[in-house]
């Protein structure tokens, strides 16, 4: 039995919205996301007081409503993450990538890491913890993390650095004690990231499909992002990443992603770890 929908949502509406989403984000939306689009965007139709999705499509085409594109992108992008997700990347970072960068940048004493697609912040804070644990080697260095996402909502959560206790249950007692504070009052049952970590990170909204205005990076984490892109979009993005990475710099992607037949500017050197070819 077909569920009765609050608003009419046609294939034409879906095709328009996914094309618009693709133009803005590069994400390829497959046919099986029809119901997902309805469930996530029905709240926008309701909030705007529109009668159906056709009216929402018309609304989006009005230049006066360009701000609604932010709401559209926020609604349809997927944000799933956790602290030290795919931990082998952080082990490679601590044991190989950071020591190499220290050697390479010993004169400038700078280190730059980009978390592209940082979601709610668990990845850049995991990176910041890894840097803090290398304090003996990086003391007096200018080591900074740039964390970006296209979704302004999750970016605000990341910047706040407040998490439910369950989100940090997998961390060691040592890391919890060193890097987090227990919430009080209305934040009881939550934890807050200490300023020691926050001060290492700069957050900003970035659309990876637009020209990148990013300083040169030693390392880029872009995990579980390109899985949503077609091959041409992946190729363009990899060229952009290669342009902002130092020669010999590393790119980390998600466990279900691959650059096979996508680019010749990176070489696979580990489990979903790629090195820029100079």
C-alpha positions as CSV (number, residue, x, y, z in Angstrom):
1,X,0.0,0.0,0.0
2,X,1.4,3.4,-1.0
3,X,1.8,5.9,1.8
4,X,-0.3,9.0,1.5
5,X,2.0,12.0,1.2
6,X,1.4,15.4,2.8
7,X,2.5,17.1,-0.4
8,X,2.4,16.1,-4.1
9,X,5.9,15.1,-5.2
10,X,6.3,14.1,-8.9
11,X,9.2,12.7,-10.8
12,X,9.5,16.0,-12.6
13,X,9.9,17.7,-9.2
14,X,12.6,15.1,-8.1
15,X,14.5,15.5,-11.4
16,X,14.6,19.3,-11.0
17,X,15.7,19.2,-7.4
18,X,18.4,16.6,-7.9
19,X,19.7,18.5,-11.0
20,X,19.9,21.7,-9.0
21,X,21.6,19.9,-6.1
22,X,24.1,18.4,-8.5
23,X,24.9,21.8,-10.1
24,X,25.6,23.3,-6.6
25,X,27.4,20.3,-4.9
26,X,28.6,17.9,-7.6
27,X,26.7,15.1,-5.8
28,X,25.1,12.6,-8.1
29,X,21.6,11.6,-6.9
30,X,20.4,8.2,-8.0
31,X,16.8,7.2,-8.7
32,X,16.5,5.4,-5.4
33,X,16.8,8.7,-3.4
34,X,13.3,9.7,-4.5
35,X,11.8,9.0,-1.0
36,X,14.8,10.5,0.8
37,X,14.4,13.7,-1.1
38,X,10.7,13.9,-0.2
39,X,11.2,13.2,3.5
40,X,14.1,15.7,3.9
41,X,12.6,18.5,1.9
42,X,9.0,18.2,2.9
43,X,9.9,20.2,6.1
44,X,11.1,23.0,3.8
45,X,7.8,23.0,1.9
46,X,6.0,23.1,5.2
47,X,8.2,25.8,6.7
48,X,7.7,28.1,3.7
49,X,3.9,27.5,3.6
50,X,3.9,26.2,0.1
51,X,1.2,23.9,-1.3
52,X,3.4,21.3,-3.0
53,X,6.8,20.5,-4.4
54,X,6.1,22.2,-7.7
55,X,5.7,25.4,-5.8
56,X,9.0,24.7,-4.0
57,X,10.7,24.3,-7.3
58,X,9.3,27.6,-8.5
59,X,10.4,29.2,-5.3
60,X,14.0,28.0,-5.8
61,X,14.1,29.5,-9.3
62,X,13.3,33.0,-8.0
63,X,16.6,35.0,-7.6
64,X,15.1,36.7,-4.6
65,X,15.1,33.3,-2.8
66,X,18.7,32.4,-3.4
67,X,19.3,31.8,0.3
68,X,17.0,28.8,0.1
69,X,19.7,26.9,-1.8
70,X,21.6,26.7,1.5
71,X,18.6,25.0,3.0
72,X,18.3,22.6,0.1
73,X,22.0,21.6,0.3
74,X,21.8,21.2,4.1
75,X,18.8,19.0,3.8
76,X,20.1,16.6,1.1
77,X,23.8,16.1,2.1
78,X,24.5,13.1,4.3
79,X,26.7,13.6,7.4
80,X,27.8,10.4,9.1
81,X,31.0,10.5,11.1
82,X,32.7,9.6,14.4
83,X,35.9,10.3,16.3
84,X,39.0,8.5,14.8
85,X,36.8,6.9,12.1
86,X,39.1,4.6,10.0
87,X,41.8,4.8,12.7
88,X,44.5,3.5,10.4
89,X,44.5,6.9,8.8
90,X,45.4,8.6,12.1
91,X,48.1,6.0,12.7
92,X,49.6,6.7,9.3
93,X,49.3,10.4,10.1
94,X,51.2,10.1,13.4
95,X,53.8,7.5,12.3
96,X,54.5,8.6,8.7
97,X,52.9,11.7,7.4
98,X,53.7,14.1,10.3
99,X,57.3,13.0,10.7
100,X,57.8,13.5,6.9
101,X,56.2,16.9,7.1
102,X,58.4,17.9,10.0
103,X,61.5,17.0,8.0
104,X,60.2,18.7,4.9
105,X,59.2,21.9,6.7
106,X,62.0,22.1,9.3
107,X,62.9,25.6,8.1
108,X,59.4,27.2,7.9
109,X,58.2,25.1,11.0
110,X,54.6,25.2,9.6
111,X,52.1,22.4,9.1
112,X,48.8,22.6,7.3
113,X,46.1,20.0,7.3
114,X,42.7,20.3,5.5
115,X,39.6,18.4,6.7
116,X,37.4,18.8,3.6
117,X,33.9,17.7,4.4
118,X,34.4,17.9,8.1
119,X,30.7,17.3,8.9
120,X,29.9,17.8,12.7
121,X,33.6,18.1,13.6
122,X,34.7,14.7,14.8
123,X,37.3,14.4,12.0
124,X,39.1,17.7,12.6
125,X,39.1,17.3,16.3
126,X,40.6,13.8,15.9
127,X,43.3,15.4,13.7
128,X,43.8,18.1,16.4
129,X,44.2,15.4,19.1
130,X,46.7,13.6,16.9
131,X,48.7,16.8,16.5
132,X,48.6,17.5,20.3
133,X,49.9,14.0,21.0
134,X,52.9,14.9,18.8
135,X,53.7,17.9,20.9
136,X,57.3,17.0,21.5
137,X,58.0,17.2,17.8
138,X,55.7,20.1,17.0
139,X,56.4,22.3,20.0
140,X,56.8,26.0,18.8
141,X,55.5,25.0,15.3
142,X,52.7,26.8,13.5
143,X,50.4,23.7,13.1
144,X,46.9,24.5,11.9
145,X,43.9,22.5,10.7
146,X,41.4,24.0,8.2
147,X,38.0,22.4,8.5
148,X,35.3,23.0,5.8
149,X,31.9,21.7,4.8
150,X,29.2,22.8,2.4
151,X,26.5,22.3,5.1
152,X,26.2,25.3,7.3
153,X,24.2,23.5,10.0
154,X,26.8,20.8,10.6
155,X,29.6,23.4,10.4
156,X,27.9,25.3,13.3
157,X,27.8,22.1,15.3
158,X,31.5,21.4,14.6
159,X,32.5,24.9,15.7
160,X,30.5,24.6,18.9
161,X,32.4,21.4,19.8
162,X,29.7,20.0,22.0
163,X,28.8,16.3,21.8
164,X,26.5,13.8,23.5
165,X,28.4,11.5,25.9
166,X,27.6,8.5,23.6
167,X,29.6,10.2,20.8
168,X,32.9,9.9,22.8
169,X,32.4,6.5,24.4
170,X,34.9,5.0,22.1
171,X,37.7,7.3,23.1
172,X,40.3,6.3,25.7
173,X,40.1,7.6,29.2
174,X,43.4,9.5,28.7
175,X,42.0,11.3,25.6
176,X,38.7,12.1,27.4
177,X,40.5,13.6,30.4
178,X,43.0,15.6,28.3
179,X,40.7,17.0,25.6
180,X,37.1,17.2,26.9
181,X,35.2,18.9,29.6
182,X,31.9,17.4,31.1
183,X,28.9,19.6,30.5
184,X,27.0,21.3,33.3
185,X,23.4,22.6,33.7
186,X,21.5,22.4,30.4
187,X,24.5,20.6,28.8
188,X,24.5,17.8,31.5
189,X,25.1,14.5,29.7
190,X,27.3,16.2,27.1
191,X,31.0,16.9,26.7
192,X,32.7,20.0,25.3
193,X,36.0,20.1,23.4
194,X,38.7,22.0,25.2
195,X,40.1,25.1,23.8
196,X,43.5,23.4,23.3
197,X,41.9,21.6,20.3
198,X,39.6,24.4,19.1
199,X,42.5,26.8,18.9
200,X,44.2,24.5,16.3
201,X,41.2,24.6,13.9
202,X,39.7,27.2,11.6
203,X,36.2,26.4,10.3
204,X,34.7,27.8,7.1
205,X,32.0,26.9,4.6
206,X,33.4,25.7,1.3
207,X,31.8,24.4,-1.8
208,X,34.2,22.0,-3.4
209,X,32.7,22.6,-6.8
210,X,33.7,26.2,-6.9
211,X,37.3,27.5,-7.3
212,X,39.3,26.7,-4.1
213,X,40.8,29.7,-2.3
214,X,42.9,27.6,0.0
215,X,46.5,28.0,1.0
216,X,49.0,25.2,0.3
217,X,48.4,22.1,2.4
218,X,50.7,19.3,3.6
219,X,47.8,16.9,4.0
220,X,44.2,16.6,2.9
221,X,41.5,14.5,4.5
222,X,38.5,14.1,2.1
223,X,36.8,11.0,3.3
224,X,33.4,9.7,2.2
225,X,32.8,12.7,0.0
226,X,33.7,11.7,-3.5
227,X,31.6,8.6,-3.3
228,X,28.7,10.8,-4.3
229,X,30.4,12.3,-7.4
230,X,30.6,11.1,-11.0
231,X,34.0,10.4,-12.6
232,X,34.3,13.8,-14.3
233,X,33.6,15.6,-11.0
234,X,36.1,13.4,-9.1
235,X,38.7,14.2,-11.7
236,X,38.2,17.9,-11.5
237,X,38.3,17.8,-7.7
238,X,41.5,15.7,-7.6
239,X,43.2,18.3,-9.9
240,X,42.2,21.0,-7.5
241,X,43.5,19.0,-4.5
242,X,46.8,18.3,-6.3
243,X,47.1,22.0,-7.0
244,X,46.9,22.9,-3.3
245,X,48.9,20.0,-2.0
246,X,52.7,20.2,-1.6
247,X,54.7,17.8,-3.6
248,X,54.8,14.5,-1.7
249,X,51.7,15.6,0.4
250,X,49.1,13.0,1.3
251,X,45.4,12.7,0.4
252,X,43.2,10.4,2.6
253,X,39.9,9.2,1.2
254,X,37.1,6.9,2.5
255,X,37.3,3.1,2.8
256,X,34.7,2.6,0.0
257,X,36.3,5.2,-2.3
258,X,39.1,4.8,-5.0
259,X,41.0,7.0,-7.4
260,X,41.5,4.1,-9.9
261,X,41.3,5.5,-13.4
262,X,40.4,8.9,-12.0
263,X,43.7,10.7,-11.8
264,X,47.4,10.2,-12.5
265,X,48.5,12.9,-10.1
266,X,48.3,10.7,-7.0
267,X,49.8,7.3,-6.2
268,X,48.3,4.8,-3.8
269,X,50.7,4.2,-0.9
270,X,48.5,2.7,1.8
271,X,45.0,1.7,2.7
272,X,43.0,4.6,0.9
273,X,46.1,6.8,1.4
274,X,47.4,8.6,-1.7
275,X,50.6,10.6,-2.3
276,X,50.8,13.5,-4.7
277,X,53.2,12.8,-7.5
278,X,55.5,15.8,-7.9
